[in-house]
Amino acid sequence: MNATDPVSWSGEPAEFDDYAAEYRGGLDNPIKRLMGSSPDQFIAVKARWLLRREPELAAGGLAVLDYGCGVGSLMRVLVGLGARADFTGCDISTGMLRQVEKRWPAALGKTPRLAPQQGARTPFADGQFDIATISAVLHHVPVDERPAVYAELGRVLKPGGRLYIFEHNPRNPLVRYVIARTPIDRNAILLDPTEVRHGLLDAARYDLDTDYLMFMPPGIAVLRGVDRLLTWLPLGAQYVVTARKPGGPAGQGGR
Ligand SMILES: C[S@@+](CC[C@H](N)C(=O)[O-])C[C@H]1O[C@@H](n2cnc3c(N)ncnc32)[C@H](O)[C@@H]1O
């Protein structure tokens, strides 16, 4: 396994290989379809938040890893919204990684570098990335394997690098309702920001903060401003824990 010949790796098929070709970000759920008509509308809430938090993404030059990238939606939407970073995606499902290449529009330029994982481990050197994102992945990782994921994310980040963990918020009743009725989530074990923060702090001395996202249906653009006012309220459908790795130049991004 290496990061230059990624999608040809043939290990055990991953659970998510079965969903890859038809993957639509859980939009097979009718309740979720009431909130937005395309998976990208949900991803764009996270992408816009990230572009506000990391304005340097638009300038180019940052190395960004999307861990558990699935079909590459977050990277694709970020690039569509103006991000100019050097993107790499990894996933335990080679079926998902193949979809990244298939679904990447030529108009967005070169596809991200892609690499398969074996368990938590990625084929990247220590301290390689300025930013790592992990979006809607941890709830699929068995609880006893989560510490290895936190450790791996910390390992590949540069000193001063930023880790963004986006997750479904179990405190939001609608989220719990939808997850319980979505086939791809049949093995999901949701986790709250406290679990994420404790898991991260067991791995490294991060500086942490949490924002809540997606209070309003992502499909209704005029309500976006409301979401931006409520990031402190622990009831959004999503949350994001930001973890800044110690070290690196002072004043580096992430706030
Ligand atoms: C719900 S999808 C989310 C995909 C993408 N991050 C997004 O936001 O659209 C979950 C992804 O996590 C991947 N995954 C599950 N367990 C994983 C693990 N232990 N390490 C890395 N990826 C994992 C799956 O293969 C799948 O692609």
The ligand as a Gaussian input file, in Angstrom:
#p B3LYP/6-31G(d) Opt

LIG

0 1
 C      -20.636000       8.473000       5.809000
 S      -19.192000       8.279000       4.863000
 C      -18.537000       9.944000       4.940000
 C      -17.640000      10.219000       3.787000
 C      -17.071000      11.640000       3.735000
 N      -16.148000      11.894000       4.810000
 C      -18.175000      12.675000       3.694000
 O      -18.263000      13.498000       4.611000
 O      -18.933000      12.665000       2.710000
 C      -18.121000       7.420000       5.943000
 C      -16.797000       7.036000       5.312000
 O      -15.916000       6.629000       6.364000
 C      -15.161000       5.548000       5.878000
 N      -14.667000       4.834000       7.039000
 C      -15.355000       4.065000       7.879000
 N      -14.544000       3.599000       8.844000
 C      -13.331000       4.132000       8.596000
 C      -12.069000       4.037000       9.226000
 N      -11.894000       3.279000      10.304000
 N      -11.055000       4.736000       8.702000
 C      -11.238000       5.502000       7.609000
 N      -12.402000       5.607000       6.941000
 C      -13.421000       4.927000       7.446000
 C      -16.097000       4.766000       5.024000
 O      -15.437000       3.891000       4.144000
 C      -16.852000       5.890000       4.330000
 O      -16.235000       6.264000       3.134000

